[in-house]
Amino acid sequence: MGVKAVSRVFAILLAGVTMSAATHAATYAYVSNADSQDISVFSLDTANGALKPVETVGLAGTVMPMALSPNHLRLYAGVRSKPYRVVSFAINPLNGRLSELGKAPLAESMAYVSTDASGRYLFSASYGGNLLAVNSIDSNGVAQDVQQIIKTGPMAHAIRNAPDNRYVFASVLGSDAWLRLKFDPSKGSLTEDAAPAYSLAAKSGPRHFVFSPDHRFVYLIDELDGKLHVLAFDNQRDSVKPVQTISILPPNFSGDKPWGADVHITPDGRFVYASERTSSTLAAYRVERASGKLTRIGTYATEKQPRGFNVDPSGNYLLAVGQLSTSLSAYRIDRKTGALSALGQYPVGKGANWIEIVQFDGSNAE
């Protein structure tokens, strides 16, 4: 083979490698639409925050909570209409499309699903069933049958593992309690502590919570009193102490009652955002690194009844949906101040309530 021919072959191979790498460097957003009974899939251009529709995947049921596997190659979608089930999807890193891998029963209608750090177990919390549950996940990342059920007080709302995977925490809205449960990763079993890890004021209604990226703090939003709590997290003892309680309500709030929903933190841990459904707003806060305390940046109008939103893995964009809106709003996050600026709106299904965002850079592709 001549030099020119070899050069041409090398150029073709190089172009193929470059194209594959560029394809893997992609970000996708998944929106569950309860009333449309489907999931909207978008690609996110991280250069400008523009979204492009990829596909809509039907589930023939009221799809609401979703969770990503730790390696981001699987998406788990909880269906809250009978038969209660979790649907496991494979995510194609090349285009973001979903391929159904299997269905498994859930113990009840689940308001929240998440996985442990290994990706071997699926946790769920039932608002109506007053319980927590564990499903196993097989070696292919497909959720299997329920293997444990733990009864709680009324209205269990969220469940997440601690960063060290030794404990799992769960918020129980009707008991105003944040529970701690010992987790055995070899068996996938939970054992509840005799007392809550943190008790809140009566009728607070603890809902969703997130750990800071450095594992030093927990941010816990209430549903009923318009509050957001900052808890210092001792990652040696997996215990918390209160640091601050701050309002999520806009200054001119005039609704009959607060209705807190979701909370997220940027990947660098500098900014926290919370959604409030009565006023249809997003509250933005700056994090004081040493103490974890929050300072209000501003309040931003968003989609009507914003039950779900999320921050992309780059920390540059926030996507929000509303249960009474058929649009998704995209915002740019100012990396210096945390302020939000609206970029555009995109059509989604009815009853949009949850967003998961995944980024592929080639290292997490199969």
C-alpha positions in Angstrom: 0.0 0.0 0.0 1.4 3.4 -1.0 2.0 6.3 1.3 -1.0 8.2 0.1 -3.3 5.2 0.6 -2.0 4.7 4.1 -2.5 8.4 4.8 -6.1 8.1 3.6 -6.8 5.0 5.7 -5.3 6.8 8.8 -7.4 9.9 8.1 -10.6 7.8 7.9 -9.7 5.9 11.2 -8.9 9.2 12.9 -12.1 10.8 11.8 -14.0 7.8 13.1 -12.4 8.0 16.5 -13.0 11.7 16.7 -16.7 11.3 15.7 -17.2 8.6 18.3 -15.6 10.7 21.0 -17.7 13.7 20.1 -20.8 11.6 20.1 -20.1 10.3 23.6 -19.5 13.8 24.9 -23.2 14.4 25.1 -25.9 15.4 27.7 -29.5 14.1 27.7 -32.5 15.1 29.8 -35.4 12.8 30.7 -38.8 14.2 31.7 -41.6 12.0 33.2 -45.1 13.1 32.2 -47.6 11.6 34.6 -50.8 12.4 32.7 -49.4 11.7 29.2 -48.0 8.4 30.6 -44.7 8.9 28.8 -41.1 10.2 29.1 -39.8 13.1 27.0 -36.2 12.7 25.9 -34.0 15.7 24.9 -30.4 16.3 24.0 -28.9 19.3 25.8 -26.3 21.4 24.0 -23.9 22.4 26.8 -22.4 25.2 24.7 -25.7 27.3 24.7 -28.3 25.4 26.7 -30.5 24.6 23.7 -32.6 21.5 23.9 -33.5 19.2 21.0 -36.2 16.5 21.2 -34.9 13.0 20.7 -38.0 10.8 21.3 -41.1 10.2 23.5 -41.3 6.9 25.2 -44.8 5.6 26.3 -45.2 3.6 29.5 -49.0 3.0 29.6 -49.1 4.2 33.2 -48.7 7.2 35.5 -45.0 7.6 35.4 -43.5 9.9 38.0 -40.3 9.3 40.0 -37.1 8.4 38.1 -33.6 7.6 39.0 -30.3 7.0 37.2 -27.9 4.1 38.0 -24.5 5.1 39.4 -22.9 4.5 36.0 -25.7 6.5 34.3 -26.3 3.7 31.8 -29.7 2.8 33.2 -32.8 4.8 33.9 -35.5 3.5 36.4 -39.0 4.9 36.1 -41.6 4.3 38.7 -45.3 3.9 37.6 -47.8 5.1 40.2 -50.9 3.6 38.6 -51.8 -0.1 39.0 -50.1 -2.4 38.6 -47.4 -0.5 40.5 -44.1 -1.2 38.8 -40.6 0.1 38.0 -39.5 0.0 34.3 -35.8 -0.4 33.7 -34.3 1.3 30.6 -30.9 1.2 28.9 -29.6 4.6 27.9 -27.8 4.7 24.6 -24.8 7.1 25.1 -24.6 7.8 21.4 -28.1 9.3 21.1 -29.8 9.3 24.5 -32.6 6.9 23.3 -34.1 4.5 25.8 -34.5 0.7 25.3 -36.8 -1.1 27.8 -35.0 -3.9 29.5 -37.7 -5.1 31.9 -40.5 -4.4 34.4 -40.7 -5.4 38.1 -43.4 -4.9 40.7 -43.1 -2.1 43.3 -44.5 -2.6 46.8 -46.9 0.3 46.4 -47.4 3.6 44.6 -44.0 5.1 45.1 -43.3 8.9 45.3 -39.5 8.4 45.1 -37.0 5.9 43.8 -33.2 5.9 44.0 -30.3 3.4 44.0 -27.6 2.5 46.4 -24.0 3.5 45.6 -23.3 0.1 44.0 -26.3 0.1 41.7 -27.3 -3.3 43.0 -30.4 -2.2 44.9 -33.4 0.1 44.2 -34.9 2.0 47.2 -38.4 3.5 47.1 -40.7 5.5 49.3 -44.5 5.4 49.3 -46.5 8.4 50.2 -49.9 6.6 50.2 -48.6 3.3 51.5 -46.6 4.7 54.4 -43.6 2.5 53.7 -40.1 2.1 52.3 -39.0 -0.8 50.1 -36.0 -2.4 48.5 -35.9 -4.1 45.1 -32.8 -6.0 43.9 -31.1 -5.0 40.7 -29.4 -7.7 38.6 -26.0 -7.7 37.0 -27.5 -6.2 33.8 -28.9 -3.2 35.7 -32.5 -4.5 35.6 -34.7 -4.0 38.6 -36.1 -7.3 40.1 -38.6 -8.2 42.7 -39.3 -6.5 46.0 -37.1 -8.1 48.8 -37.9 -5.9 51.8 -40.7 -3.6 53.0 -40.5 -1.3 56.1 -43.5 0.4 57.4 -43.2 4.1 58.4 -45.3 6.9 59.7 -47.8 8.5 57.3 -46.6 9.8 53.9 -43.0 8.6 53.3 -41.7 10.9 50.6 -38.1 10.4 49.7 -35.2 7.9 50.3 -31.5 8.3 49.5 -28.3 6.5 50.5 -25.7 8.4 52.5 -22.5 9.1 50.5 -20.6 6.2 52.3 -23.5 3.7 51.5 -23.5 2.6 55.1 -26.8 4.2 55.9 -30.0 5.3 54.1 -32.1 8.3 55.0 -35.8 8.8 54.4 -38.2 11.8 54.9 -41.6 11.0 56.3 -43.9 14.0 55.7 -46.7 13.1 58.0 -44.4 12.3 60.9 -42.3 15.3 60.5 -39.3 13.0 60.7 -36.1 12.3 58.8 -35.2 8.7 59.3 -31.9 6.9 59.4 -31.7 3.2 58.4 -28.6 1.0 58.6 -27.8 -0.5 55.2 -26.2 -3.9 54.6 -24.9 -3.8 51.1 -24.1 -7.5 51.0 -27.8 -8.4 51.5 -29.5 -5.1 50.4 -31.3 -4.9 53.8 -32.4 -1.9 55.8 -32.7 -1.6 59.6 -34.4 1.5 61.0 -33.0 3.3 64.0 -35.2 3.5 67.0 -35.3 7.3 66.8 -35.3 9.7 63.8 -32.0 11.1 62.7 -33.7 14.5 62.8 -37.1 15.6 64.0 -38.8 18.7 62.6 -41.5 21.0 63.9 -45.1 19.8 63.8 -46.7 20.1 60.3 -43.4 21.0 58.6 -43.8 18.1 56.1 -40.2 17.1 55.2 -40.0 16.2 51.5 -36.9 16.0 49.3 -33.3 16.3 50.4 -29.8 16.4 48.8 -26.3 15.9 50.2 -23.7 18.5 49.3 -20.9 17.3 46.9 -18.3 17.4 49.7 -20.7 15.4 51.9 -20.6 18.0 54.7 -24.2 19.2 54.6 -27.7 18.1 53.8 -30.4 20.4 52.4 -33.9 19.3 53.2 -37.0 21.0 51.9 -40.4 21.0 53.7 -43.7 20.7 51.8 -46.0 22.4 54.2 -44.3 25.4 55.9 -42.2 27.0 53.1 -38.9 26.1 54.8 -35.5 24.8 53.7 -33.2 23.3 56.3 -29.4 23.2 56.4 -28.1 20.2 58.3 -24.4 19.7 59.1 -23.6 16.1 58.2 -21.0 14.1 60.2 -19.8 11.6 57.6 -18.0 9.6 60.3 -21.1 9.0 62.3 -23.7 9.5 59.6 -25.5 12.0 61.9 -26.7 15.6 61.5 -27.0 18.8 63.5 -29.2 21.8 62.5 -27.4 24.8 61.0 -30.0 27.0 59.5 -33.7 27.2 58.4 -34.6 29.6 55.6 -37.7 30.5 53.7 -38.3 29.3 50.1 -41.3 31.7 49.7 -41.1 34.8 47.5 -41.1 38.1 49.3 -44.6 38.9 48.0 -46.1 35.4 48.7 -49.9 35.7 48.9 -51.0 32.1 48.6 -53.2 30.3 51.2 -50.4 27.9 52.1 -46.8 27.1 51.0 -46.3 24.0 48.9 -42.6 23.2 48.7 -41.5 20.6 46.2 -37.9 19.9 45.1 -34.3 20.9 46.0 -31.0 20.6 44.0 -27.4 21.7 44.4 -24.9 22.6 41.7 -22.1 20.0 41.2 -19.5 22.4 42.6 -21.7 22.9 45.8 -21.8 26.7 45.4 -25.6 27.2 44.8 -28.8 25.6 46.0 -32.2 25.9 44.3 -35.7 25.0 45.6 -39.1 25.0 43.9 -42.4 26.3 45.4 -45.6 25.2 43.8 -48.2 27.7 45.1 -46.3 30.7 43.7 -44.7 28.7 40.8 -41.3 30.0 41.6 -37.7 28.8 42.0 -35.6 30.2 44.9 -31.9 30.5 44.5 -29.3 30.6 47.2 -25.5 31.0 47.6 -23.7 28.5 49.9 -21.2 29.8 52.4 -18.6 27.1 52.1 -17.4 26.9 55.7 -20.8 26.8 57.4 -23.1 25.6 54.7 -25.4 28.5 55.4 -27.5 29.9 52.6 -28.0 33.5 51.4 -30.9 34.2 49.1 -29.9 35.3 45.6 -33.3 35.8 44.1 -36.7 34.3 43.1 -37.6 33.3 39.6 -41.0 32.7 38.0 -41.2 29.3 36.3 -43.6 26.7 35.0 -46.9 26.4 36.8 -46.8 24.1 39.8 -43.1 23.2 39.5 -42.9 19.7 41.2 -39.7 18.8 39.5 -36.5 20.4 38.2 -32.8 19.6 38.0 -29.3 21.0 37.4 -27.2 19.6 34.6 -23.8 17.9 35.4 -21.8 20.9 34.0 -23.5 23.2 36.6 -24.3 25.7 33.8 -28.0 25.0 33.3 -31.2 24.4 35.2 -34.3 22.7 33.7 -37.7 23.0 35.3 -41.2 21.6 34.5 -44.7 22.2 36.0 -47.5 19.7 36.6 -50.0 22.3 35.2 -47.8 23.2 32.2 -46.9 21.5 29.0 -43.6 23.3 28.7 -40.1 22.9 30.1 -38.1 26.1 30.9 -34.4 26.2 30.5 -32.2 28.6 32.5 -28.5 29.5 32.4 -26.8 29.5 35.8 -24.4 32.4 36.3 -21.4 30.5 37.6 -20.2 33.6 39.6 -23.5 34.6 41.2 -25.9 31.7 40.9 -28.5 33.9 39.2 -30.8 32.3 36.7 -31.5 33.7 33.2 -34.2 32.2 31.0 -33.1 30.7 27.8 -36.2 29.2 26.3 -39.2 26.9 26.6 -39.8 23.4 25.1 -42.9 21.3 24.8 -43.3 18.3 27.1 -46.2 16.1 28.0 -49.1 16.6 30.5 -48.4 16.4 34.2 -44.6 16.8 33.8 -43.1 16.2 37.3 -39.6 14.9 37.3 -36.3 15.5 35.4 -33.1 13.4 35.3 -30.1 14.7 33.4 -27.1 12.5 32.3 -23.8 13.4 30.8 -21.5 11.1 28.8 -17.9 11.9 28.2 -16.8 8.6 26.8 -15.6 7.2 30.2 -19.0 6.1 31.2 -20.1 4.6 27.9 -20.5 0.8 27.5 
